[in-house]
Amino acid sequence: MDFTHTEIQTMLADSVGKFINNEYDFDTRQGYAGSDQGYSEEVWSTFAELGWTAVPFTEEDGGFGGGPTDVMVLMQSLAPGLVVEPYLANIILAGGILRRAASPEQKERWLQAIIGGELQATLAFNEPQARYDLASVHTTATPDGDGWVLNGTKGLVPNGGTADLLIVPARTSGATVEEDGITLFAIDANAAGMSRNAYATVDGLRAAEIMLDGVRADADAVIGEVGKGFAALDATIDDATLAVCAEAVGIMYVLKDKTVEYSKSRKQFGVPIGSFQELQHRMVDMLMACEQAQSLLMWSVMKRDAEGDDCKRAVNSIKYLIGTEGKKLGEDAVQIHGGMGVTWDLDVAHYFKRLTTIGTLFGNADWHLDKLADTAPQP
Amino acid sequence: MHVTFSDNDLAFQEEVRAFFRDELPDDIRKAMDSGAEMQPEMQIRWQQILYRKGWAGVNWPIEYGGTDWSPVQKYIFAREEAFANAPIVIPFGLRMVGPVIYTFGSDEQKQRFLPDILASNVWWGQGYSEPGAGSDLASLKMRADFAGDHYVANGTKTWTTLGQYADWIFCLVRTSTDVARRQEGISFMLIDMKTPGITVTPIILLDGKHEVNEIHFDNVEVPVENLVGEEGKGWTYGKVLLQHERTNSAHTFRSEYALRKLRAQAARSVRGAPPLADDRNFMRKLAAVEVDLKSLEYIELRTLAAVTSGRAPGPESSFLKIKGTEIVQAIDELAMEAAGYYALPYKAEPSVGEGAETQSALTYFNNRKVTIFAGSNEIQKNIIAKHVLGL
């Protein structure tokens, strides 16, 4: 039994932590978030130079051979920076599909470029009608000569406005909510017939609504087998869920620490507000939520390491806990910061907004609790 | 990161599992499964089986007859004990006064008391709380006045669990009022319940059961040799004891066992009704408690890993009691809900209801105590706020 980091994980945590401390303070982050691009290309190059873009990929694919635990360490270390660079969209989502399902030629063409920091890709995992159901795919792909033609709309595509390559699940057969019959396509973001309605999300990141109107895809744009794309999509979203949960746990600790610190310095009625029992107990609840979330996160990634894609309940469990306890912790952090907590200038509100966004991403607490209610735990 | 056990630990787990499978008497097993309260005779019989195996003093040092187990082995033992639904060892002797005596007692006290505690020959009671001193224990008023070769004790102790069976009682008593802090001037004493001047009054709890007592001391003579350690240092000794009490308070394995039973019960159709598993509301609540418990289990494992590698447990250990008891109550509530009308019979005939369901409301009522005793959960939060958050 061992809950400590490996040497490599410690190095990873140290180097990410150092970067956030030295080069990514809150004002810098806000600058990147408010820029046209919505993030810094220079920072992204740094990510690639330091090897962070290679973490979840096998050595054979030119990666670092990291597993869920390594991704957890990385995401948790990035969390204090509220990083706006598209690690989730590009590395976890698009990269996740490619490493699972792409052919060697496709990996050579796209995955290498992603790891090298030269290509921004993303995954259009959502549609307007789908809510959190990944199998709800109305977008169609119909055969056209030796290729395909795609029609449909994708909602909330992370980094969808700036990505060069979109991985698009489209229905090639089956009913609109069937897992079977979904095919994954790699589409150039500037392909004819594609229009992108890009917007900022409440957490300062970027997304896009994407319309595909007769977009043509060549036969070699298909990733994996025709009609069998759901497994890779589902597994990738589970990976992404664990990744954002790790980020959320990192944010929870930051909010807890900042709140405790603030309550010691902020005086009202002549005493620090941290001397009030009501606030003390709330902060103890915040601490407990952090430790619970950290512990459950460790269980979840260990299950993922050990059991691969079969550990659905571990993913559901941690996402449910983040969606409930994380939300409560964020709200309490704002409440205890009082008026300052609801201002744009204080970072606390931005951590809270990111935590809230994560609560919704890849299924909210209710969605995941339903999954837990509908399935039985393994013995 | 991993949570696999070593081969030695796995072999130990097999040994412990076999022991509970083979040695737990059928009548005791049945009584436990029915959810009924444990009879003292069964309790003692079981603890003596553990004693004969050499497994009574799990936490005791080997020189006093303990096991010398590693933290991981203790963890494995507690888990197997819970999954076998074996009776919970009565803590007052083995887990509370025993450790205080072997840590702070004289050689004579060790020889005199420890063997009988280990063998469960003597039933101990706990004399901490008083009618006016609950969570604020340092305000205790029971006094013991020095009178040459003995003390004269006067006062009242309360909430003495199963004190009606106690042969001896350990008490925190005030031996001096001339002190700077209330925590000073308190001493730790061992009192023979047969001493003249002691009366035991039952307190009936909300489930109608006689589980706790008030104990009155009226000019009770306590020989000086029954004072443990130094006069006036009782508060320090008592804190050690409460730490032992709290580390055993997470109940994770018992809760896991109870949840598994509840899940199995929900999957079955009872009395022709559709299985509860078809009721998503119920299953959502059950799943939410399972998530809570899993996180607590891993908090406990992280604590265990820290202790095993020689580090002090982190802040996560402080709230095992809070979270553990909240989960116990949540499970009790679900069990009561699962039973529906069949939770309501009070002292049901055996022919009414199935399994432990007719005990479920009583258990729910009885276990309101768990967030109150051993320092209420609110007191625990005060402690964490002060010592962990530095507030």
Interface residues (C-beta under 8 A of the other chain):
Chain A: M1 D2 F3 T4 H5 T69 V260 S263 K264 G274 S275 Q277 Q280 H281 M283 V284 D285 L287 M288 E291 Q292 A293 S295 L296 M298 W299 V301 M302 D305 S317 Y320 L321 L369 D370 L372 A373 D374 A376 P377
Chain B: M1 H2 V3 T4 F5 V72 R263 A267 R280 M283 R284 L286 A287 A288 E290 V291 D292 K294 S295 L296 E297 Y298 I299 L301 R302 L304 A305 A306 T308 S309 P315 E316 F319 I322 K323 E378 K381 N382 I384 A385 V388 L389 G390 L391
